[in-house]
Amino acid sequence: MFFDLIVVGVSWGGLDALTTMVRGLPPGFDVPVVIVQHRGPDAESILSELLQHWTERKIGEPEDKEPIRTGHIYIAPANYHLLIEEGHFSLSTEAPVRYSRPSIDVMFGSACYAYGERLIGVVLTGANEDGSRGLQCVHEYGGYCVVQDPATAEIATMPAAALRRVPTAAMIPLAGIANHIVDVAKNGPPEKSMRAMA
């Protein structure tokens, strides 16, 4: 694998988008996936249960200092910032960022410091601009950036903001995102794949 971690940010319209993405991850693809879905501070932790119906991969909310395991999908718990360090998670109750806790920017930012060019960042549907700065950080640290085509988003604000920050990101329709990130993780970004074939 060319990448060790996939981070995903999503807000309004997230359940449908995440269901489509999770369903598209094939058996045997074991790169861990970490998701920040904007939720209220008192939201019930049912997102993991809803998504678990569509995959055999274990889905859950990480605890502080929990190791990042291959083949798992992690969802940031409500009312905590989820930080990623090399090989494990940390939880923070620092102030909300852009009115959000968990914040996509915070999670992406910590992940790009820890994983650099071994990171894939994905921004999906949403109604604010959280995630755009974090995706820019992923890009600046050499990671691979994917943004849902705004035309296929329930709310286009978040992916459109991400594309303004990272205009070179791969813009992929929702239905094709899972296949795209699996291909990139296995074979490298398109430009690296073409160089390897030359």
N, C-alpha and C positions, 0 to 999 in steps of 0.2 A: 504494500500500500504506500502511496505517496503522501498520505495525510493521516494524522493521528487523532484528530478531533474535528467534529462538525458542530458549530454553534448556530442556533436558529432564533430569530426574533420575530414576534408576531403579536398582533393586537386584535382590533375589531375584525371579525370574520375568521378568527383563528381556528375554531374547532373544525370547520370544513377544510380549511387549508392544511392543517396538521393531519387530519384524517387521510386526505389525499396523499400527502407526502409519506406518512408512516406506512400506509398500505403498499406503497411502491418500493419500499426497501426490501430487497430479496433475502431469503434465508441464506445464511452464511456470510452476509455482509456485516462485519463485526466492528466497524469504526464507531466509537461511542458518539451519541448525539445529545447535545444539551440545549434545552429550549427555555426561553423566557416568553411567557404569555402574560400580557397585562391582565391583572385581576385585582379586584378590590381587596382591602386588608382583611376582610372577614369571609372571603370566598371559601367555599367548601373545596376540599381537595379531591374533586371527582374527575378532573381532566385526565389523570393517569388511568383511571378505571375505564373511561370512555374510549381512550385510544388503545387500551390493552386488548380490546375486542378485535383489533385489526392487525395484530402482529404477535408473533411468538417471542419477540424480544422482551425482556423485562423492562417495564416502565415504572418509574417511581420518583419521589421527591428526595433529593439527597439531604443528608444531615451534615452538620459541621464536621470538617476533617474526614469525611467519607472518601475513600479512594474512588477514582474514576475507573470503571471496569469496562473492558471491551464487550461489545454486544449489547450494551445497555442503552436505554433512552432515559434521560433525566429531565425533570421539569422543575423549574425554580419554584420553591414554596411561596405562597402568598405572604406579603408584608416583609420579605427579606430581600436584600440584594444578594445575588448568588455570584460569588467570586471563584475564579478558576486559577489554581496554582498548578505547578508541574505535578500531575498525577493525582490531585485531590481537590476537594471543594472547601470553601469557607463561606459562612453566612454572616451577613452584616445588617445591623439595624440603623446604619447611617441614614441621614435625611433623604427623602425621595429626590430623584433626579428627573427633571421635566415632569414633575408631578407623579412619577412612577417609582414604586418599589414593590417588586423587582424592576430594575432598569435594564433594558437591552444594552444601552451604551456601556454601562458599568460592567456587565458580564462579558461583552465582546472585548472591551478594553483590557480586562484582566487576562482573558484568554490569549489575546495577541501577544502580550508580554511573555506569557508562559510557553506558547507553542509556535509563535512566529510563522515561518513558511510552511509549517506542518498543519496549518489550520484552514478549514473552510468556513466562511461566514455566509449565512443565508438570511435575507430579509424578506418577509412575506407581508401580507395584507395588514393594514392598520390605519388608524385615524389621526396619528400625530407623527412627529419627526424623530422619535426615539429610534435608535438603531443606525441612523445615518452617520453620526460621528464614530460610533463603534465600528461600523463597516469600513470607514476611512482608515481607522487604526489597523484593522486587519490587512487592508491593502498596503499601507505604509510599512508594515512588518513582513511583507512578502507572502501573506496568505492569499487564498483564492476566494473571490467574492462572487456571490450569486444573488440576484434580485428577481423576485417574481415580476413578470411582465405586468405593469399596472393595469393593462386592459383586462387581465384575468383576475384582478383583486377585487374583493367585495368593497373595500375602501382603498383607493389608490394613493392616499397621502403619504403613507410610510414608504412604500417602495419607490415612489417618485422622488421623495427626499433623498433616499439612499442613492439613487441613480445620479442625482445632481452632485452629490459628494464624491461618488465613485463612478464616473461615466464609463469607465472601462469594464465594469462588472458585467458578468454574463447575465443577460436579461432573458429569462426562460418562462414560458407559460406554466401555470401551476401544475398542469397534468404531466409536464415533462421534467419537473425539478428533481424528483427522486432518481430517475434514470440518469440524469445529468450528473448529480453529485456522486452517484455510485461509479459512473464511468471515469470521472475525474479522479476520484480517490484511488481507483485501481490502476489507471493508465497515465495519470498526470494531466495537468492542464493542456488544452488543445495545442498550444504553441510548443510545449515540451514533447508531446506525442509526435508532432510533425518533425521535430528535430531528430528524435530517436529513430524515425523511419528513413531519414535522409541518408 
